[in-house]
Amino acid sequence: MIEPNYFDHEDDRRDLIAGVRDMREAVSQPASRAVVCKAILPGPSLQTETERASAVRSLSTTGYHPVGTCVIDVDGDFEAVLDSRLFVSGVDRLRAVDGSSLPDQVSGNVNALIVMMTEKAADMRWGHPPLLPDHPGETA
Ligand SMILES: Cc1cc2nc3c(=O)[nH]c(=O)nc-3n(C[C@H](O)[C@H](O)[C@H](O)COP(=O)(O)OP(=O)(O)OC[C@H]3O[C@@H](n4cnc5c(N)ncnc54)[C@H](O)[C@@H]3O)c2cc1C
């Protein structure tokens, strides 16, 4: 079970509140008038920092893409949870292969990436040669 502590850090609150302010500023510009009719959510009455903070807290949702709780030591120069072949440090013959083993958050959705990583891990497990980057259907 992951407790993500949303808004626990002041930077997260500050950035999202600033994002609401900047978005309202952008859509109030003359260039936006042709496509923007009115503010619906958060509503037009929202003016103060406190009101923006309250709106951010009540309206924000997660993208459901938690990743990266098991850091991979790609270069072998620091002690991490996983090595570059996804083996768990200090545990014999155990790999972690799921969202937790992604090194970082990607800008898009994660599911396809996790499926690709598990395919790669299965290949490593069975000793299959790496696929060619430009011809993914073929092996070297
Ligand atoms: C509501 C929602 C919508 C999403 N929409 C998208 C989307 O549109 N596109 C996208 O790319 N991603 C989406 N995601 C994210 C994506 O689904 C997940 O990031 C991805 O499925 C994570 O894969 P995983 O293998 O890490 O974990 P999971 O898919 O959660 O797999 C974990 C598996 O481990 C099993 N398990 C847990 N504990 C044990 C145990 N003790 N013993 C044995 N088995 C166990 C679970 O039953 C489960 O089958 C969404 C997620 C959510 C929650």
Ligand as a Chemical Component Dictionary entry (heavy atoms), coordinates in Angstrom:
data_LIG
# 
_chem_comp.id                   LIG 
_chem_comp.type                 NON-POLYMER 
_chem_comp.pdbx_formal_charge   0 
_chem_comp.three_letter_code    LIG 
# 
loop_
_chem_comp_atom.comp_id 
_chem_comp_atom.atom_id 
_chem_comp_atom.alt_atom_id 
_chem_comp_atom.type_symbol 
_chem_comp_atom.charge 
_chem_comp_atom.model_Cartn_x 
_chem_comp_atom.model_Cartn_y 
_chem_comp_atom.model_Cartn_z 
_chem_comp_atom.pdbx_ordinal 
LIG C1  C1  C 0 -7.970 3.781   -12.302 1  
LIG C2  C2  C 0 -6.687 3.618   -13.069 2  
LIG C3  C3  C 0 -6.623 3.974   -14.398 3  
LIG C4  C4  C 0 -5.457 3.826   -15.124 4  
LIG N1  N1  N 0 -5.424 4.157   -16.445 5  
LIG C5  C5  C 0 -4.324 3.943   -17.172 6  
LIG C6  C6  C 0 -4.303 4.192   -18.582 7  
LIG O1  O1  O 0 -5.306 4.616   -19.182 8  
LIG N2  N2  N 0 -3.148 3.960   -19.278 9  
LIG C7  C7  C 0 -2.028 3.502   -18.651 10 
LIG O2  O2  O 0 -1.000 3.319   -19.329 11 
LIG N3  N3  N 0 -2.010 3.267   -17.325 12 
LIG C8  C8  C 0 -3.142 3.468   -16.586 13 
LIG N4  N4  N 0 -3.129 3.213   -15.241 14 
LIG C9  C9  C 0 -1.877 2.816   -14.630 15 
LIG C10 C10 C 0 -1.555 1.368   -14.879 16 
LIG O3  O3  O 0 -2.740 0.598   -14.806 17 
LIG C11 C11 C 0 -0.598 0.914   -13.799 18 
LIG O4  O4  O 0 0.468  1.852   -13.700 19 
LIG C12 C12 C 0 -0.007 -0.450  -14.118 20 
LIG O5  O5  O 0 -1.047 -1.396  -14.224 21 
LIG C13 C13 C 0 0.918  -0.844  -13.017 22 
LIG O6  O6  O 0 1.415  -2.137  -13.326 23 
LIG P1  P1  P 0 2.120  -2.977  -12.198 24 
LIG O7  O7  O 0 2.526  -4.254  -12.820 25 
LIG O8  O8  O 0 3.171  -2.131  -11.544 26 
LIG O9  O9  O 0 0.999  -3.198  -11.073 27 
LIG P2  P2  P 0 -0.438 -3.873  -11.175 28 
LIG O10 O10 O 0 -1.008 -3.806  -12.561 29 
LIG O11 O11 O 0 -1.223 -3.269  -10.045 30 
LIG O12 O12 O 0 -0.130 -5.410  -10.884 31 
LIG C14 C14 C 0 0.129  -5.867  -9.585  32 
LIG C15 C15 C 0 -0.367 -7.287  -9.527  33 
LIG O13 O13 O 0 0.176  -7.902  -8.373  34 
LIG C16 C16 C 0 -0.867 -8.626  -7.745  35 
LIG N5  N5  N 0 -0.493 -8.714  -6.336  36 
LIG C17 C17 C 0 -0.494 -7.728  -5.399  37 
LIG N6  N6  N 0 -0.057 -8.211  -4.226  38 
LIG C18 C18 C 0 0.228  -9.506  -4.429  39 
LIG C19 C19 C 0 0.731  -10.533 -3.581  40 
LIG N7  N7  N 0 1.039  -10.330 -2.300  41 
LIG N8  N8  N 0 0.915  -11.740 -4.121  42 
LIG C20 C20 C 0 0.649  -11.986 -5.419  43 
LIG N9  N9  N 0 0.170  -11.049 -6.281  44 
LIG C21 C21 C 0 -0.037 -9.832  -5.770  45 
LIG C22 C22 C 0 -2.113 -7.814  -7.994  46 
LIG O14 O14 O 0 -3.268 -8.622  -7.854  47 
LIG C23 C23 C 0 -1.890 -7.377  -9.435  48 
LIG O15 O15 O 0 -2.349 -8.324  -10.372 49 
LIG C24 C24 C 0 -4.297 3.332   -14.497 50 
LIG C25 C25 C 0 -4.369 2.943   -13.150 51 
LIG C26 C26 C 0 -5.545 3.096   -12.456 52 
LIG C27 C27 C 0 -5.587 2.644   -11.000 53 
# 
loop_
_chem_comp_bond.comp_id 
_chem_comp_bond.atom_id_1 
_chem_comp_bond.atom_id_2 
_chem_comp_bond.value_order 
_chem_comp_bond.pdbx_ordinal 
LIG C1  C2  SING 1  
LIG C2  C3  SING 2  
LIG C2  C26 DOUB 3  
LIG C3  C4  DOUB 4  
LIG C4  N1  SING 5  
LIG C4  C24 SING 6  
LIG N1  C5  DOUB 7  
LIG C5  C6  SING 8  
LIG C5  C8  SING 9  
LIG C6  O1  DOUB 10 
LIG C6  N2  SING 11 
LIG N2  C7  SING 12 
LIG C7  O2  DOUB 13 
LIG C7  N3  SING 14 
LIG N3  C8  DOUB 15 
LIG C8  N4  SING 16 
LIG N4  C9  SING 17 
LIG N4  C24 SING 18 
LIG C9  C10 SING 19 
LIG C10 O3  SING 20 
LIG C10 C11 SING 21 
LIG C11 O4  SING 22 
LIG C11 C12 SING 23 
LIG C12 O5  SING 24 
LIG C12 C13 SING 25 
LIG C13 O6  SING 26 
LIG O6  P1  SING 27 
LIG P1  O7  DOUB 28 
LIG P1  O8  SING 29 
LIG P1  O9  SING 30 
LIG O9  P2  SING 31 
LIG P2  O10 DOUB 32 
LIG P2  O11 SING 33 
LIG P2  O12 SING 34 
LIG O12 C14 SING 35 
LIG C14 C15 SING 36 
LIG C15 O13 SING 37 
LIG C15 C23 SING 38 
LIG O13 C16 SING 39 
LIG C16 N5  SING 40 
LIG C16 C22 SING 41 
LIG N5  C17 SING 42 
LIG N5  C21 SING 43 
LIG C17 N6  DOUB 44 
LIG N6  C18 SING 45 
LIG C18 C19 SING 46 
LIG C18 C21 DOUB 47 
LIG C19 N7  SING 48 
LIG C19 N8  DOUB 49 
LIG N8  C20 SING 50 
LIG C20 N9  DOUB 51 
LIG N9  C21 SING 52 
LIG C22 O14 SING 53 
LIG C22 C23 SING 54 
LIG C23 O15 SING 55 
LIG C24 C25 DOUB 56 
LIG C25 C26 SING 57 
LIG C26 C27 SING 58 
# 
